[in-house]
């Protein structure tokens, strides 16, 4: 099954290159748009794992990818169609396979 998924992913990448589509549109990759230090738009958000005014841990994309935002007066808004906005005084943002404990650091 894993091999079939790898072939399918490769096919999507070739199709994206041939049609000159951005790969994130074809392969469902998460996209992060940072606007200054006060707003981040996350396309491809699949869930909210931890949320308070100083840190937010999100599930993004497929699998176990995580996106962590740290700051002050953080709030979530407009969570529709897998697009989420984080607003507030953003100090840092990181992407990876972080756990809730990693996001505390």
MMTF fields as JSON, N, C-alpha, C and O atoms, coordinates in Angstrom:
{
  "mmtfVersion": "1.0.0",
  "mmtfProducer": "UNKNOWN",
  "numBonds": 419,
  "numAtoms": 420,
  "numGroups": 105,
  "numChains": 1,
  "numModels": 1,
  "chainsPerModel": [1],
  "groupsPerChain": [105],
  "chainIdList": ["A"],
  "bondAtomList": [4, 2, 8, 6, 12, 10, 16, 14, 20, 18, 24, 22, 28, 26, 32, 30, 36, 34, 40, 38, 44, 42, 48, 46, 52, 50, 56, 54, 60, 58, 64, 62, 68, 66, 72, 70, 76, 74, 80, 78, 84, 82, 88, 86, 92, 90, 96, 94, 100, 98, 104, 102, 108, 106, 112, 110, 116, 114, 120, 118, 124, 122, 128, 126, 132, 130, 136, 134, 140, 138, 144, 142, 148, 146, 152, 150, 156, 154, 160, 158, 164, 162, 168, 166, 172, 170, 176, 174, 180, 178, 184, 182, 188, 186, 192, 190, 196, 194, 200, 198, 204, 202, 208, 206, 212, 210, 216, 214, 220, 218, 224, 222, 228, 226, 232, 230, 236, 234, 240, 238, 244, 242, 248, 246, 252, 250, 256, 254, 260, 258, 264, 262, 268, 266, 272, 270, 276, 274, 280, 278, 284, 282, 288, 286, 292, 290, 296, 294, 300, 298, 304, 302, 308, 306, 312, 310, 316, 314, 320, 318, 324, 322, 328, 326, 332, 330, 336, 334, 340, 338, 344, 342, 348, 346, 352, 350, 356, 354, 360, 358, 364, 362, 368, 366, 372, 370, 376, 374, 380, 378, 384, 382, 388, 386, 392, 390, 396, 394, 400, 398, 404, 402, 408, 406, 412, 410, 416, 414],
  "bondOrderList": [1, 1, 1, 1, 1, 1, 1, 1, 1, 1, 1, 1, 1, 1, 1, 1, 1, 1, 1, 1, 1, 1, 1, 1, 1, 1, 1, 1, 1, 1, 1, 1, 1, 1, 1, 1, 1, 1, 1, 1, 1, 1, 1, 1, 1, 1, 1, 1, 1, 1, 1, 1, 1, 1, 1, 1, 1, 1, 1, 1, 1, 1, 1, 1, 1, 1, 1, 1, 1, 1, 1, 1, 1, 1, 1, 1, 1, 1, 1, 1, 1, 1, 1, 1, 1, 1, 1, 1, 1, 1, 1, 1, 1, 1, 1, 1, 1, 1, 1, 1, 1, 1, 1, 1],
  "groupList": [{"groupName": "UNK", "atomNameList": ["N", "CA", "C", "O"], "elementList": ["N", "C", "C", "O"], "formalChargeList": [0, 0, 0, 0], "bondAtomList": [1, 0, 2, 1, 3, 2], "bondOrderList": [1, 1, 2], "singleLetterCode": "X", "chemCompType": "L-PEPTIDE LINKING"}],
  "groupTypeList": [0, 0, 0, 0, 0, 0, 0, 0, 0, 0, 0, 0, 0, 0, 0, 0, 0, 0, 0, 0, 0, 0, 0, 0, 0, 0, 0, 0, 0, 0, 0, 0, 0, 0, 0, 0, 0, 0, 0, 0, 0, 0, 0, 0, 0, 0, 0, 0, 0, 0, 0, 0, 0, 0, 0, 0, 0, 0, 0, 0, 0, 0, 0, 0, 0, 0, 0, 0, 0, 0, 0, 0, 0, 0, 0, 0, 0, 0, 0, 0, 0, 0, 0, 0, 0, 0, 0, 0, 0, 0, 0, 0, 0, 0, 0, 0, 0, 0, 0, 0, 0, 0, 0, 0, 0],
  "groupIdList": [1, 2, 3, 4, 5, 6, 7, 8, 9, 10, 11, 12, 13, 14, 15, 16, 17, 18, 19, 20, 21, 22, 23, 24, 25, 26, 27, 28, 29, 30, 31, 32, 33, 34, 35, 36, 37, 38, 39, 40, 41, 42, 43, 44, 45, 46, 47, 48, 49, 50, 51, 52, 53, 54, 55, 56, 57, 58, 59, 60, 61, 62, 63, 64, 65, 66, 67, 68, 69, 70, 71, 72, 73, 74, 75, 76, 77, 78, 79, 80, 81, 82, 83, 84, 85, 86, 87, 88, 89, 90, 91, 92, 93, 94, 95, 96, 97, 98, 99, 100, 101, 102, 103, 104, 105],
  "secStructList": [7, 2, 2, 2, 2, 2, 2, 2, 2, 2, 2, 2, 2, 2, 2, 2, 2, 2, 2, 6, 7, 7, 2, 2, 2, 2, 2, 6, 7, 7, 3, 3, 3, 3, 3, 6, 6, 6, 3, 3, 3, 3, 3, 6, 3, 3, 3, 3, 3, 3, 3, 7, 1, 1, 3, 3, 3, 3, 3, 3, 1, 1, 1, 1, 7, 3, 3, 3, 3, 3, 3, 3, 3, 3, 3, 3, 3, 3, 3, 3, 6, 6, 3, 3, 3, 3, 3, 3, 3, 3, 3, 3, 3, 3, 3, 3, 1, 7, 7, 2, 2, 2, 2, 2, 7],
  "xCoordList": [0.821, 0.0, 0.869, 0.563, 1.956, 2.869, 3.481, 3.625, 3.838, 4.463, 3.487, 3.879, 2.207, 1.192, 1.03, 0.911, 1.023, 0.921, 2.114, 1.952, 3.304, 4.503, 4.421, 4.778, 3.949, 3.791, 2.746, 2.93, 1.649, 0.59, 1.093, 0.785, 1.852, 2.415, 3.354, 3.314, 4.196, 5.132, 4.373, 4.761, 3.303, 2.474, 1.878, 1.875, 1.374, 0.828, 1.894, 1.616, 3.11, 4.204, 4.535, 4.753, 4.573, 4.848, 3.725, 3.98, 2.48, 1.329, 1.369, 1.081, 1.719, 1.81, 2.874, 2.657, 4.03, 5.105, 4.694, 4.943, 4.071, 3.656, 2.602, 2.675, 1.638, 0.554, 0.894, 0.096, 2.073, 2.546, 1.631, 1.451, 1.048, 0.285, 1.246, 2.263, 0.949, 1.75, 1.564, 0.452, 2.641, 2.562, 1.591, 0.965, 1.452, 0.56, -0.891, -1.667, -1.268, -2.637, -2.893, -3.966, -1.932, -2.094, -1.87, -2.627, -0.856, -0.475, -1.026, -0.705, -1.838, -2.472, -1.449, -1.62, -0.402, 0.585, 0.057, -0.667, 0.406, -0.006, 0.749, 1.908, 0.075, 0.686, 0.531, -0.55, 1.634, 1.647, 1.929, 2.95, 1.033, 1.226, 1.346, 0.394, 2.521, 2.788, 2.702, 3.366, 1.881, 1.71, 2.235, 1.534, 3.487, 4.11, 4.239, 4.51, 4.043, 4.134, 2.776, 2.692, 1.701, 0.38, -0.619, -1.729, -0.256, -1.218, -0.516, 0.448, -1.016, -0.585, -1.831, -2.764, -1.835, -2.913, -2.372, -1.326, -3.077, -2.661, -3.68, -4.82, -3.286, -4.137, -3.726, -2.543, -4.688, -4.387, -4.412, -3.873, -5.031, -5.154, -6.201, -7.323, -5.826, -6.755, -7.257, -8.137, -6.71, -7.199, -6.448, -5.309, -7.119, -6.528, -6.202, -7.101, -4.911, -4.489, -4.384, -4.814, -3.817, -3.671, -3.881, -3.404, -4.61, -4.901, -5.035, -5.885, -4.185, -4.368, -3.777, -3.317, -3.778, -3.378, -1.879, -1.442, -1.072, 0.38, 0.953, 2.088, 0.184, 0.685, -0.478, -1.524, -0.251, -1.241, -0.505, 0.485, -0.988, -0.419, -1.498, -2.581, -1.189, -2.153, -1.678, -0.476, -2.618, -2.339, -2.548, -3.568, -1.575, -1.66, -1.302, -0.595, -1.799, -1.469, -1.968, -2.969, -1.254, -1.587, -0.557, 0.592, -0.943, 0.002, 0.131, -0.847, 1.373, 1.583, 2.288, 2.98, 2.14, 2.779, 2.085, 0.866, 2.888, 2.385, 2.904, 3.967, 2.137, 2.535, 2.283, 1.166, 3.327, 3.256, 3.495, 4.445, 2.625, 2.757, 2.853, 2.067, 3.838, 3.998, 3.931, 4.375, 3.372, 3.274, 2.42, 2.288, 1.843, 0.975, -0.355, -0.414, -1.411, -2.761, -3.136, -3.762, -2.744, -3.043, -4.514, -5.097, -5.098, -6.474, -6.644, -5.932, -7.599, -7.925, -9.169, -10.071, -9.207, -10.416, -10.609, -9.661, -11.852, -12.208, -11.683, -10.946, -12.047, -11.634, -12.689, -13.676, -12.444, -13.351, -12.545, -11.48, -13.068, -12.438, -10.958, -10.142, -10.613, -9.229, -8.291, -7.076, -8.839, -8.026, -8.288, -9.437, -7.212, -7.309, -6.41, -5.314, -6.867, -6.072, -5.686, -6.527, -4.402, -3.918, -3.554, -2.79, -4.107, -3.827, -3.341, -3.692, -2.528, -1.987, -0.566, -0.139, 0.159, 1.576, 2.411, 2.722, 2.77, 3.442, 4.944, 5.574, 5.512, 6.954, 7.683, 8.796, 7.046, 7.706, 6.672, 5.556, 7.08, 6.254, 7.19, 8.253, 6.795, 7.65, 6.794, 5.642, 7.387, 6.702, 7.497, 8.725, 6.809, 7.494, 6.572, 5.375, 7.125, 6.341, 6.327, 6.429, 6.203, 6.257, 5.131, 4.034, 5.434, 4.405, 3.979, 4.539, 3.001, 2.536, 3.666, 3.778, 4.508, 5.623, 6.665, 7.231, 6.926, 7.883, 7.407, 8.217, 6.117, 5.549, 5.642, 5.573, 5.8, 5.931, 7.273, 7.386, 8.273, 9.651, 9.799, 10.893],
  "yCoordList": [-1.192, 0.0, 1.262, 2.237, 1.228, 2.374, 2.671, 3.831, 1.619, 1.792, 2.441, 3.279, 2.04, 2.618, 4.114, 4.913, 4.5, 5.909, 6.717, 7.863, 6.136, 6.817, 7.044, 8.115, 6.034, 6.189, 7.24, 8.042, 7.237, 8.212, 9.628, 10.559, 9.791, 11.098, 11.58, 12.748, 10.685, 11.033, 11.441, 12.392, 10.733, 11.066, 12.465, 13.247, 12.785, 14.122, 15.2, 16.27, 14.924, 15.893, 16.146, 17.289, 15.081, 15.213, 15.992, 16.865, 15.675, 16.378, 17.865, 18.715, 18.174, 19.574, 20.313, 21.45, 19.674, 20.306, 20.503, 21.56, 19.5, 19.575, 20.667, 21.413, 20.76, 21.741, 23.095, 24.031, 23.185, 24.399, 24.834, 26.028, 23.845, 24.116, 24.163, 23.469, 24.964, 24.875, 23.486, 22.959, 22.894, 21.53, 21.419, 20.374, 22.484, 22.396, 22.19, 21.579, 22.688, 22.521, 21.056, 20.531, 20.4, 19.022, 18.027, 17.064, 18.234, 17.234, 17.497, 16.748, 18.521, 18.807, 19.111, 18.698, 19.823, 20.239, 21.429, 22.256, 21.536, 22.72, 23.953, 23.865, 25.101, 26.358, 27.358, 27.508, 28.04, 29.009, 30.384, 30.586, 31.329, 32.694, 33.576, 33.724, 34.16, 34.991, 36.444, 36.877, 37.192, 38.62, 39.397, 39.587, 39.842, 40.583, 39.71, 38.513, 40.317, 39.572, 39.417, 39.097, 39.647, 39.635, 38.662, 38.524, 37.981, 37.059, 35.968, 36.23, 34.74, 33.606, 32.926, 32.626, 32.689, 31.918, 30.523, 30.366, 29.513, 28.131, 27.435, 27.221, 27.082, 26.302, 24.844, 24.517, 23.983, 22.568, 22.171, 21.125, 22.986, 22.665, 21.57, 21.694, 20.489, 19.378, 19.26, 18.445, 20.064, 19.998, 20.909, 21.3, 21.239, 22.052, 21.106, 20.493, 20.983, 20.043, 20.716, 20.149, 21.916, 22.677, 24.134, 24.634, 24.825, 26.231, 26.997, 26.684, 28.007, 29.008, 30.316, 30.372, 31.348, 32.673, 32.807, 33.813, 31.798, 31.882, 30.834, 30.971, 29.787, 28.77, 28.036, 27.809, 27.675, 26.934, 25.826, 26.081, 24.6, 23.454, 22.894, 22.521, 22.841, 22.427, 21.189, 20.961, 20.394, 19.278, 19.813, 20.438, 19.562, 20.083, 19.0, 18.044, 19.163, 18.239, 16.84, 16.642, 15.88, 14.47, 13.875, 14.315, 12.907, 12.255, 12.97, 13.468, 13.016, 13.54, 14.888, 15.196, 15.692, 16.999, 17.93, 17.89, 18.758, 19.687, 21.086, 21.251, 22.087, 23.48, 24.149, 24.124, 24.748, 25.354, 26.855, 27.301, 27.621, 29.077, 29.489, 29.046, 30.353, 30.885, 32.401, 33.018, 33.003, 34.459, 34.92, 34.221, 36.091, 36.676, 37.058, 37.443, 36.948, 37.311, 36.608, 37.203, 35.328, 34.566, 34.168, 33.834, 34.208, 33.741, 33.138, 33.485, 32.231, 31.576, 32.225, 32.635, 32.313, 32.849, 32.229, 31.761, 32.238, 31.836, 30.461, 30.346, 29.427, 28.06, 27.447, 26.863, 27.602, 27.067, 26.466, 26.965, 25.398, 24.757, 24.49, 24.705, 24.022, 23.673, 24.873, 24.7, 26.093, 27.309, 27.941, 28.169, 28.224, 28.778, 29.998, 30.018, 31.003, 32.198, 32.262, 32.08, 32.523, 32.771, 34.247, 34.742, 34.94, 36.369, 36.637, 35.921, 37.674, 38.058, 38.563, 38.886, 38.628, 39.028, 37.761, 37.097, 37.43, 36.171, 36.323, 37.191, 35.464, 35.471, 34.414, 34.645, 33.24, 32.18, 31.23, 31.108, 30.56, 29.537, 28.447, 28.736, 27.196, 26.094, 24.978, 24.783, 24.256, 23.19, 21.915, 21.929, 20.822, 19.541, 18.497, 18.492, 17.607, 16.549, 16.767, 15.813, 18.007, 18.356, 17.716, 17.487, 17.437, 16.981, 18.173, 19.262, 17.967, 19.048, 19.526, 20.723, 18.607, 18.981, 19.811, 20.745, 19.475, 20.238, 21.666, 22.591, 21.847, 23.172, 24.029, 25.255, 23.402, 24.144, 24.855, 25.881, 24.319, 24.842, 26.264, 26.824],
  "zCoordList": [0.0, 0.0, 0.0, -0.687, 0.781, 0.866, -0.498, -0.885, -1.22, -2.529, -3.518, -4.33, -3.439, -4.305, -4.006, -4.935, -2.738, -2.35, -2.847, -3.269, -2.802, -3.29, -4.797, -5.288, -5.529, -6.978, -7.307, -8.222, -6.562, -6.788, -6.498, -7.243, -5.438, -5.095, -6.192, -6.58, -6.692, -7.768, -9.024, -9.702, -9.334, -10.491, -10.333, -11.284, -9.137, -8.882, -9.047, -9.589, -8.585, -8.725, -10.196, -10.598, -10.993, -12.431, -13.105, -13.935, -12.744, -13.296, -12.936, -13.778, -11.709, -11.275, -12.07, -12.489, -12.282, -13.045, -14.5, -15.079, -15.086, -16.489, -16.706, -17.682, -15.81, -15.954, -15.343, -15.394, -14.772, -14.109, -12.969, -12.727, -12.265, -11.053, -9.882, -9.897, -8.863, -7.636, -7.029, -7.018, -6.528, -5.99, -4.824, -4.647, -4.017, -2.869, -3.298, -2.563, -4.472, -4.96, -5.306, -5.007, -5.925, -6.375, -5.241, -5.118, -4.416, -3.424, -2.04, -1.118, -1.846, -0.565, 0.533, 1.68, 0.18, 1.159, 1.948, 1.395, 3.242, 3.99, 3.497, 3.092, 3.539, 3.115, 4.259, 4.827, 4.585, 5.676, 5.097, 4.44, 5.337, 4.876, 6.109, 6.876, 6.291, 7.467, 7.056, 6.114, 7.766, 7.5, 8.699, 9.693, 8.585, 9.682, 10.92, 10.822, 12.085, 13.341, 14.001, 15.186, 13.231, 13.847, 13.229, 13.744, 12.133, 11.538, 10.736, 10.017, 10.873, 10.058, 9.516, 10.261, 8.215, 7.574, 7.316, 6.685, 7.8, 7.62, 6.729, 7.143, 5.515, 4.609, 4.748, 4.661, 4.96, 5.152, 6.611, 6.973, 7.464, 8.882, 9.05, 8.559, 9.75, 9.942, 11.374, 11.653, 12.288, 13.662, 14.604, 14.352, 15.701, 16.762, 17.907, 18.482, 18.244, 19.281, 20.644, 21.648, 20.688, 21.921, 21.598, 20.579, 22.488, 22.211, 23.512, 24.346, 23.679, 24.723, 24.214, 23.073, 25.011, 24.528, 24.273, 23.715, 24.677, 24.487, 23.548, 23.093, 23.248, 22.316, 21.674, 22.282, 20.419, 19.646, 18.907, 18.222, 19.046, 18.336, 17.417, 17.867, 16.126, 15.113, 14.383, 14.247, 13.916, 13.024, 11.601, 11.309, 10.722, 9.356, 8.35, 8.67, 7.13, 6.052, 6.334, 7.023, 5.79, 6.001, 6.948, 6.966, 7.713, 8.609, 9.929, 10.487, 10.427, 11.773, 11.786, 12.756, 10.76, 10.747, 11.755, 11.926, 12.407, 13.404, 13.096, 12.499, 13.514, 13.369, 14.71, 15.226, 15.272, 16.598, 16.488, 15.844, 17.123, 17.158, 18.617, 19.455, 18.915, 20.278, 20.227, 19.259, 21.28, 21.326, 22.483, 23.488, 22.341, 23.364, 22.729, 21.561, 23.51, 23.057, 21.753, 20.876, 21.632, 20.423, 20.4, 21.431, 19.223, 19.06, 17.676, 16.733, 17.577, 16.318, 15.735, 16.466, 14.425, 13.796, 12.421, 11.791, 11.974, 10.608, 10.208, 9.229, 10.943, 10.614, 9.685, 10.133, 8.363, 7.345, 6.209, 5.844, 5.666, 4.5, 4.72, 3.824, 5.911, 6.287, 6.251, 6.156, 6.324, 6.41, 7.764, 8.144, 8.49, 9.837, 9.944, 9.384, 10.653, 10.899, 12.37, 13.25, 12.63, 13.98, 14.036, 13.208, 15.015, 15.17, 16.576, 17.513, 16.721, 18.017, 17.848, 16.74, 18.945, 18.924, 18.775, 19.764, 17.547, 17.247, 17.441, 16.839, 18.294, 18.548, 17.732, 17.261, 17.564, 16.798, 16.227, 16.731, 15.157, 14.523, 14.027, 13.477, 14.223, 13.783, 13.207, 13.596, 12.272, 11.554, 11.721, 11.651, 11.94, 12.062, 12.617, 12.327, 13.42, 14.058, 15.561, 16.334, 15.971, 17.393, 18.183, 17.675, 19.43, 20.358, 21.191, 21.065, 22.03, 22.894, 23.797, 24.06, 24.276, 25.133, 24.391, 24.959, 23.114, 22.308, 22.095, 22.041, 21.976, 21.738, 23.0, 22.912, 24.18, 25.447, 25.554, 26.225, 24.902, 25.057, 24.608, 24.682]
}
